[in-house]
């Protein structure tokens, strides 16, 4: 089957202030409902509505608001179990998880690509009584409270991790929390930081629900890129993601001894199995012999 390139076929129509306010009110009070939104805005395409929804959620810090309490409870639970001293929060956003980690850790290094999130992050810092320090034009912004420190890097997560590697900062735990996928960057982040623990949120479920087979073919590097992974239910998707994470970690380095073996220890659903995302905690260990690792992964494959 030849995939068709997805592209817009309509001329963009500007959103009026009234329509934008109506959509924002809907998002603040309701979960995303394509049918209802198309009834509210009958002259707009669903892709156009989705695009505006994403922009408003970013601007007003609404991403994951419906299950934020669940996510924060899971973060605090893992922090209490693991007791990390130094955490790297790779996709910090407004800092909701960052300030949960710093409640237990001594130092958190956070990164966020979108400059527009800085204002939201600094508001969160003020609410938690962290004071911004002068870092003499350092690439990291520093926020302090007593003996706790948060460093924020405005830029790409891999660039932030590379800077930590160069400066020989030892990271205990990496948190990869994004609405997209971190599978492509996972091996790089593991090699650079060599953490003891990994917490990862799987936004790939959105691609499954929207039937984006092109996206899933790109992300599932353990599968044949020429075959369609769909149809797939929630349980199958969860199983595939576990395999993808384990294989990405094992292939992180050309030498097995310098790669990683990830043991799934805990997980939680955020927002429900059929609408939300899956957040998992892995303990990072050294792989055994290459043959043993491949035998175990092959055994996982055979249980599909």
C-alpha positions, 0 to 999 in steps of 0.5 A: 500500500502506498501512503498518501501525503497529508496536506491541507486542501482549504484556504485558512480562515482567521478565527474571530475573537468571539469564536476563539473565546467560545472554543477556549471556554469549551476546552476549559470545561469539556474534554475534546469531542470532535462531533460537538466541536464541528457542531459548534463550528460548522464552517470549519474543518476538523483538522483546522479545529484540532490545530486551533485547539492545540494552539490554545492548549499550549497558550493557556496551559491546558494540555493534560489539565483533566488528568494533571492530578493523576500524573502528579500523584504518580510522579510523587509516588515514584519520587518517594520510592526512588528518592532521586537527588538529581532529575532531568525533566526533558520536556518541562512545559509550564513546570507541573512535574518539575515542581513535583520532582523538586519536592523530593530531589535536591536539583532538577534540570529542566528543558523546554523548547518553547520560549512562550512557556518561560512565563508560565514556568516562572509563574509556577516558580513564584507560586512555589516560592522559588527565587530567580538567581542571576547566572551571569548569562549562563545558558541555564536559568536558575531558581532557588529555594533554601538548598533546592535548585531548579535549572531551566534550559530554553531549548532542545532536550538533546542540547540540554542533555549534551550540555549536562554530559559535557559538564559531567552532571550525574543524573539519577532519573530522566522524565520524558513527559510529552504529548508526542513521542520520545522514542526517537530521542530515547537512545541519545538521552540514555547514552548522554545521561546514563540515568538509573531510572526512567519515567516516560509518558506515551503520547503515541496513543493519539496517533493510534486513535487518529489512525496515523499509520505513517507516524506509527511506522516511523516510530516503531523501529522494531517493526517492518516500516513497510507494513501497517501496524494498524488495526491495534487496540489499547492493550496491543499498543501498550505491549508494542510500546514496551517492546519499542522502549526496551529495544531502543534502550538495548540499541542505544550504543554499538556495544551491548555493555554500554547500552541499557536494559529497562525493567518496567516497574510501574505504570498508570493511565492518565485520563482513561484507557480509551482517551488518555495516555500511559505513563510508565516507570522503568528501572535502568540496568545493564544488559546481560549478554546480547544473546540473552537480551535478544532471546527475551525480546524475541519471546516478547515478539512471539506473544503478539 
